[in-house]
Amino acid sequence: MSKGNQRLINMTSYNACMILLFSIFCILTILFNYFFAGQTEDHIAFGVTIPNFSFDTAGDWGCTPDTLNTVKEVEHLNPNFVLALGDLSYATTGDCWFNDTKSIDSKMKILFGNHEQDEGNPSSLLSQYLAHYHLTQTYYSFEYENFHFTIMNSEIDYTYGSPQYLFVKDDLLNASKNPQIKWIVVAFHTPMYTSPSRHSPAILFRIIYHPLFDRYGVDLVLQAHNHNYQRSYPLIYNYSNLGNPVIGAASNNTYLDPQGQVYLVVGTAGHPLYDLFGRVNYMAAQYRGFGLLGIDVLNNGTKLEGKFYDKEGVIIDKFTLGKK
């Protein structure tokens, strides 16, 4: 074989090897992007993206024309769900309230107030609500996107060591450790903080639970029982003066990673209103009138925007909580 032919064969073999190596490199690159890089992008896209959503809340409903107005406002706002803060029908059965709220029933979650738990009502009333909302007990929790909701019953034993106390303590601890949860909301009927009105604040409830709320990073506390609207500044428990909580942020309505919780009284869903007799120094806003609180969750689950709408749909109060 001549030297020229040998050189041609060597060059052909070299080119074939380079083509083979390049093909292998391309295949490996495709496989890497598919199995590794693609998975990382999917994790980023699906693991942390929180869609905007909303929920409405109010308590002390009854079965009145003003109740129907509140239901119409919920229909207009079209939230993802509704949380009713107790005192639903003000009757020995829930029938009239089920009828008045039937258009939003599929979105409804409830907690229990004094008019469900006592007030001389038969045990069948409590059983009716439990069965209708598929609940096994009157305190529970649920999650929605990056929110955790702890639902308490302020009308039954909540003292240290009680079944409810142990549940709430463990529930808040677990929520605080969950990396998927960015916001913790607690809701119950009888308020631990309120301006002077028909009902005084539940001091023992405050002593037992506000330190837990501080410890486990609760952001928002929803209450009712006084038939008006109130919103506090972010509040930190004051161990030296129980009646004067520490204000965690002085802004009137905009808070970024504040210390403490914003406490709201929203007893405005339809039953006759109660007067307010002054304003305590830690309340940022208050209003006597019917309506509801709408909460919008925005900016990939990092911003909470609350608006209190009166019965005409006019925004009476607005506040914002943000997370870094």
Residue pairs with C-beta under 8 A, 6 or more apart in sequence:
48 300
49 300
50 145
50 146
50 297
50 300
50 301
51 145
52 296
52 297
52 298
53 79
53 80
53 144
53 145
53 296
53 297
54 77
54 79
54 80
54 294
54 295
54 296
54 297
55 79
55 80
55 81
55 82
55 83
55 144
55 294
55 295
56 73
56 74
56 77
56 79
56 82
56 83
56 292
56 293
56 294
56 295
57 82
57 83
57 84
57 85
57 187
57 222
57 266
57 292
57 293
57 295
58 70
58 84
58 85
58 224
58 266
58 267
58 268
58 269
58 291
58 292
58 293
59 84
59 85
59 86
59 87
59 113
59 189
59 223
59 224
59 225
59 266
59 267
59 268
59 269
60 85
60 86
60 87
60 113
60 224
60 225
60 227
60 267
60 268
60 269
60 270
60 271
61 67
61 70
61 84
61 87
61 88
61 89
61 90
61 97
61 100
61 101
61 269
61 270
61 271
62 87
62 89
62 90
62 97
62 269
62 270
62 271
62 272
63 89
63 90
63 91
63 96
63 97
63 99
63 100
63 270
64 270
64 271
64 272
65 270
66 269
66 270
66 271
66 290
66 311
67 97
67 100
67 269
67 270
67 271
68 100
68 270
69 270
69 290
69 311
70 268
70 269
70 270
70 290
70 291
70 292
70 311
71 100
71 101
71 103
71 104
73 291
73 292
73 309
73 311
73 313
74 82
74 104
74 107
74 292
75 103
75 104
76 313
77 294
77 309
79 107
79 294
80 107
80 144
81 107
81 108
81 109
81 144
82 104
82 107
82 108
82 109
83 109
83 110
83 111
83 149
83 187
83 222
84 108
84 109
84 110
84 111
84 269
85 111
85 113
85 187
85 188
85 189
85 222
85 223
85 224
85 266
85 267
85 269
86 110
86 111
86 112
86 113
86 114
86 115
86 116
86 188
86 189
86 224
86 225
87 113
87 114
87 115
87 116
87 189
87 224
87 225
87 267
87 271
88 94
88 97
88 110
88 113
88 115
88 116
88 129
89 95
89 96
89 97
89 115
89 125
90 115
90 271
91 97
92 121
92 122
92 124
92 125
93 124
93 125
93 128
94 125
94 128
94 129
94 132
98 105
98 132
101 108
108 133
109 133
109 142
109 151
110 129
110 133
111 138
111 151
111 152
111 153
111 187
111 188
111 189
112 126
112 129
112 138
112 153
112 155
112 189
113 154
113 155
113 189
113 190
113 224
113 225
114 155
114 189
114 190
114 225
115 121
116 125
116 126
116 129
116 155
117 126
117 138
117 153
117 155
117 156
118 155
126 138
129 135
130 136
130 137
130 138
138 153
138 156
139 151
139 152
139 153
139 164
139 167
139 168
140 151
141 148
141 149
141 150
141 151
141 171
141 175
142 149
142 151
143 149
143 181
145 297
145 301
146 180
146 181
146 182
146 183
146 301
147 181
147 182
147 183
147 184
147 185
147 297
148 175
148 178
148 181
148 183
148 184
148 185
149 185
149 186
149 187
150 168
150 171
150 172
150 175
150 184
150 185
150 186
150 187
150 218
151 187
151 188
152 158
152 164
152 168
152 186
152 187
152 188
152 209
153 164
153 188
153 189
154 188
154 189
154 190
154 202
154 205
155 189
155 190
156 164
157 163
157 164
158 164
158 165
158 168
158 205
158 208
158 209
159 165
159 204
159 208
160 208
165 208
168 209
168 212
169 212
172 184
172 186
172 212
172 213
172 215
172 216
172 218
173 216
175 181
175 184
175 216
176 184
176 216
176 217
182 301
182 302
182 323
183 219
183 220
183 297
183 301
183 304
183 323
184 216
184 217
184 218
184 219
184 220
185 218
185 219
185 220
185 221
185 222
186 209
186 213
186 218
186 220
186 221
186 222
186 261
187 221
187 222
187 223
188 205
188 222
188 223
189 223
189 224
189 225
190 199
190 202
190 205
190 223
190 225
191 199
191 201
191 202
191 223
191 224
191 225
191 226
191 263
191 265
192 201
192 202
192 203
192 205
192 206
192 209
192 210
192 221
192 223
192 263
193 201
193 206
193 223
193 232
193 235
193 245
193 263
193 280
193 282
194 200
194 201
194 223
194 226
194 230
194 265
194 280
195 230
195 276
195 277
195 278
195 279
195 280
195 283
195 286
196 276
196 277
196 278
196 280
197 226
197 228
197 274
197 275
197 276
197 277
198 226
198 227
198 274
198 275
199 225
199 226
199 274
203 242
206 237
206 242
207 242
210 235
210 237
210 245
211 237
212 218
213 221
213 237
213 261
214 236
214 237
214 260
214 261
218 261
219 261
219 262
219 304
219 321
220 261
220 262
220 264
220 304
220 321
221 261
221 262
221 263
221 264
222 264
222 266
222 293
223 263
223 264
223 265
223 266
223 267
224 265
224 266
224 267
225 265
225 267
226 265
226 267
226 274
227 267
227 268
227 271
227 272
227 273
227 274
228 265
228 267
228 268
228 273
228 274
228 275
228 276
228 286
228 287
228 288
228 289
229 264
229 265
229 266
229 267
229 268
229 285
229 286
229 287
229 288
229 289
229 291
229 293
229 308
229 316
229 317
230 263
230 264
230 265
230 276
230 283
230 285
230 286
230 287
231 262
231 263
231 264
231 283
231 284
231 285
231 286
231 306
231 308
231 317
231 319
232 262
232 263
232 264
232 282
232 283
232 284
233 247
233 248
233 249
233 250
233 251
233 260
233 262
233 282
233 283
233 284
234 247
234 248
234 249
234 255
234 258
234 259
234 260
234 261
234 262
235 245
235 246
235 247
235 248
235 260
235 261
235 262
235 263
235 282
236 245
236 246
236 247
236 248
236 259
236 260
237 245
237 246
238 244
238 245
238 246
244 281
244 282
245 260
245 282
246 260
247 260
247 282
248 258
248 259
248 260
249 255
249 258
249 259
249 260
252 284
252 285
253 284
253 285
253 317
253 318
253 319
253 320
254 319
254 320
254 322
255 262
255 319
255 320
255 321
255 322
256 321
256 322
256 323
256 324
257 322
257 323
257 324
258 321
262 319
262 321
264 293
264 306
266 292
266 293
266 308
267 274
268 289
268 290
268 291
268 292
269 290
269 292
270 290
273 288
273 289
273 290
274 288
275 288
276 286
276 288
279 286
284 319
285 308
285 317
285 319
287 308
287 310
287 316
287 317
289 310
289 311
289 316
290 310
290 311
291 308
291 309
291 310
291 311
291 316
292 308
292 309
293 306
293 307
293 308
293 309
294 306
294 307
294 308
294 309
295 304
295 305
295 306
296 304
296 305
296 306
296 307
297 303
297 304
297 305
298 304
298 305
302 322
302 323
302 324
303 320
303 321
303 322
303 323
304 320
304 321
304 322
305 318
305 319
305 320
306 317
306 318
306 319
306 320
306 321
307 315
307 317
307 318
308 315
308 316
308 317
308 318
309 315
309 316
310 316
